[in-house]
Amino acid sequence: MSQKSVKILRTESVLRELMGEAIGSLNDGVINSVTVTDVVCSRGKSDATVYIFDSGYDKSEKKEILSRLKKASSAISAYCLAAEGWYKMPRLTFEFDESIEKIQKMEKIFEQIRKKDE
């Protein structure tokens, strides 16, 4: 497995911070409250996947949030470009972060195992 370059890690870190600010600055009550958990850039930094915290949204709410984020991606990109002074911005895609759910499920399983052992 190859390690990511320092430039890509730095870009991901900056984008992670800016995404929350950019989304919060939009005049859309539906997406203003979403929380960015992670940003993963492609090797050439031409694409970036933005992971959103899934705080119990149902399917229709998730679809609506992703649709609004997709429509607002140009405004989010413009905010990030202006804030950092970059001349190029990765193409943004948005997804819900399912890793948190998996971690919570595993913690429940470990808790059940611990209780059985006691």
C-alpha positions as CSV (number, residue, x, y, z in Angstrom):
1,M,0.0,0.0,0.0
2,S,1.5,3.3,-1.0
3,Q,1.6,6.3,1.3
4,K,-0.1,9.5,0.4
5,S,2.2,12.5,-0.3
6,V,2.5,15.3,2.1
7,K,0.9,17.7,-0.4
8,I,-2.2,15.5,-0.7
9,L,-2.5,15.2,3.1
10,R,-2.2,18.9,3.5
11,T,-4.8,19.6,0.8
12,E,-7.2,17.1,2.5
13,S,-6.7,18.8,5.9
14,V,-7.3,22.3,4.5
15,L,-10.4,21.1,2.6
16,R,-11.8,19.4,5.7
17,E,-11.7,22.7,7.6
18,L,-13.0,24.8,4.7
19,M,-15.8,22.5,3.8
20,G,-17.6,23.1,7.1
21,E,-17.2,26.9,6.7
22,A,-18.3,26.8,3.1
23,I,-21.4,24.7,3.7
24,G,-22.3,26.8,6.8
25,S,-22.0,30.0,4.7
26,L,-24.7,28.8,2.3
27,N,-28.3,30.1,2.7
28,D,-29.8,26.6,2.7
29,G,-31.2,25.4,6.0
30,V,-31.2,21.8,5.0
31,I,-27.5,21.5,4.3
32,N,-26.2,24.1,6.8
33,S,-26.4,21.6,9.6
34,V,-24.4,18.7,8.0
35,T,-21.0,17.8,9.4
36,V,-18.0,17.0,7.3
37,T,-16.2,14.0,8.8
38,D,-13.4,13.5,6.2
39,V,-12.1,14.6,2.8
40,V,-10.2,12.2,0.6
41,C,-8.4,13.5,-2.5
42,S,-7.4,11.4,-5.5
43,R,-3.7,10.9,-6.2
44,G,-3.6,13.8,-8.7
45,K,-5.8,16.0,-6.5
46,S,-8.3,16.4,-9.4
47,D,-11.1,14.8,-7.4
48,A,-12.1,14.9,-3.8
49,T,-14.7,12.9,-1.9
50,V,-16.3,14.7,1.0
51,Y,-17.7,12.4,3.6
52,I,-20.8,13.7,5.6
53,F,-21.8,12.5,9.1
54,D,-24.9,10.4,8.9
55,S,-26.9,11.6,11.9
56,G,-29.9,9.4,11.5
57,Y,-31.3,10.7,8.2
58,D,-33.7,8.6,6.3
59,K,-33.3,7.7,2.6
60,S,-35.3,10.6,1.3
61,E,-33.4,13.1,3.5
62,K,-30.1,11.7,2.4
63,K,-31.1,11.9,-1.3
64,E,-32.2,15.5,-0.8
65,I,-29.0,16.5,1.1
66,L,-26.7,15.0,-1.5
67,S,-28.7,16.6,-4.3
68,R,-28.5,20.1,-2.7
69,L,-24.8,19.6,-2.0
70,K,-24.2,18.6,-5.6
71,K,-26.0,21.8,-6.8
72,A,-24.0,23.9,-4.3
73,S,-20.6,22.4,-5.2
74,S,-19.7,25.3,-7.4
75,A,-20.4,27.8,-4.6
76,I,-18.5,25.6,-2.2
77,S,-15.5,25.4,-4.6
78,A,-15.6,29.2,-5.1
79,Y,-15.5,29.7,-1.3
80,C,-12.5,27.4,-0.9
81,L,-10.6,28.9,-3.8
82,A,-11.1,32.4,-2.4
83,A,-10.2,31.4,1.1
84,E,-7.0,29.7,0.2
85,G,-6.0,31.6,-2.9
86,W,-5.8,28.5,-5.0
87,Y,-6.2,28.6,-8.7
88,K,-7.5,25.0,-9.1
89,M,-10.0,23.1,-7.0
90,P,-10.6,19.4,-7.0
91,R,-14.0,18.2,-8.3
92,L,-16.1,17.5,-5.3
93,T,-18.4,14.5,-4.7
94,F,-20.3,14.0,-1.5
95,E,-21.1,10.8,0.3
96,F,-22.4,9.8,3.7
97,D,-19.8,8.4,6.0
98,E,-20.8,4.8,6.8
99,S,-17.7,4.0,8.8
100,I,-19.1,5.6,11.9
101,E,-22.1,3.3,11.8
102,K,-19.8,0.3,11.4
103,I,-17.7,1.3,14.4
104,Q,-20.8,1.8,16.5
105,K,-22.1,-1.7,15.5
106,M,-18.7,-3.2,16.4
107,E,-18.6,-1.5,19.8
108,K,-22.1,-2.9,20.5
109,I,-20.8,-6.4,19.6
110,F,-17.7,-6.0,21.8
111,E,-19.9,-4.8,24.7
112,Q,-22.1,-7.9,24.3
113,I,-19.0,-10.1,24.3
114,R,-17.7,-8.4,27.4
115,K,-21.0,-8.8,29.2
116,K,-21.1,-12.5,28.4
117,D,-17.5,-13.0,29.7
118,E,-18.5,-11.4,33.0
